[in-house]
Amino acid sequence: MLLKCEHCEIQSHVFIHPSSGRLYRLKPPEEFNDKYNYLGSFQGWLFAIPFDLKNTIFLLNPFTGAQIDLPSWPWNPTSSLDIYCFRLSSAPTDTNCIVVVLRHSYPGFTFCRIGDDKWTKIKTSRGPRYSSGPPLDVLVFQGKFYLQYTVLPNTKSAAATNAEHPNLEILRLPLPNTMSSFFYDKAFSSFLVESSGEILLVLQAFSLLPEPETSVSLSVFRLDLSTLSWEKMEKIGNQVLFLGQCCSVSVPAAELGYGENHIYFSRRDGTSCVLNMEDGNIKYGLTQCQTCLCLNPM
């Protein structure tokens, strides 16, 4: 996993092996030093945004130095702060890969396909029960765009439309109806994850006031694709979930040699954590960078 640390060297990438807690540092190609902010990662590729807002954004493989350029972005003084999430539908080496970006200032999403010469903005119709703000998260699954929104209780999932792109399949997902009790007096973060051919939703609750470490809690749901409704899960089986700042992944536990039913995530203060769903215990502080760590799965 890639670590983003305010107090670590900006000229190096810091990686962690979660099961051992060991840290590794890797310097990026010299031409990228001090020039780019890395917003997140997917399958080993970093989403790079230039600090000076003058260059194009691109995907970078920090191990090989390979670079995949994306269409020019319409920069303005707040552009880099405006982007809060990006997603890839598959590895960017796949010519059918779709790159999706969410922005605080836009109530929809922006996307391109690898090789496109421009970005496409999609402003979706939502209905009165959905928030007027941007989606909480997005996932491209089986050719469809799934958007997670904050909604009123008992709101059902529904298709969204865009007049300029009627062939796009866009589905609006409300939060689970049970969340009102689970997150009473708490704020939360929302993570959509594709796992073994299913869509999972992980909600991480935390208090807005200083509280002990144990105040953090997670709840996992799976989407019934036939009814587009959320079902609570007590375990995730032989998977390991990595919840990242901008993207999250699910990996078979056997491939990594990890225990099943584990979820790696970070708290609001940056402390890296792992939840064991077998017994509900949470282990805090996987590295020495506890106060400045946030996780991006690689």
Number of C-alpha atoms within 10 A of each C-alpha: 19 23 25 23 18 12 10 15 12 17 16 16 18 18 20 17 13 16 12 9 13 12 16 13 15 12 15 19 16 10 8 15 13 13 17 19 17 18 19 27 27 24 13 17 24 21 23 21 22 17 13 11 18 13 14 15 19 19 22 22 18 17 12 9 13 11 14 15 15 20 17 14 15 11 13 10 9 10 15 17 9 14 17 16 22 24 22 24 20 16 15 18 9 11 11 13 17 20 20 22 20 23 20 17 12 17 18 21 23 17 20 19 21 19 14 13 12 14 18 14 16 19 17 19 16 18 11 9 14 17 15 16 14 20 23 19 25 28 23 21 15 8 12 13 20 21 24 22 22 19 19 15 14 12 16 18 18 14 15 19 19 14 11 10 11 10 9 15 14 20 20 22 26 24 24 22 17 13 14 13 9 14 17 10 11 16 12 15 14 18 23 25 24 18 17 13 8 12 18 24 23 20 22 21 22 22 17 11 7 8 10 8 13 11 11 17 18 19 16 19 21 22 17 13 10 6 9 16 18 23 16 14 15 13 15 21 15 16 23 24 26 24 24 24 21 23 25 25 20 19 16 18 17 12 9 11 9 16 16 19 21 23 20 22 24 25 21 15 11 19 21 25 20 20 19 17 20 14 8 13 11 19 14 17 18 21 18 13 19 18 17 18 25 26 29 26 26 19
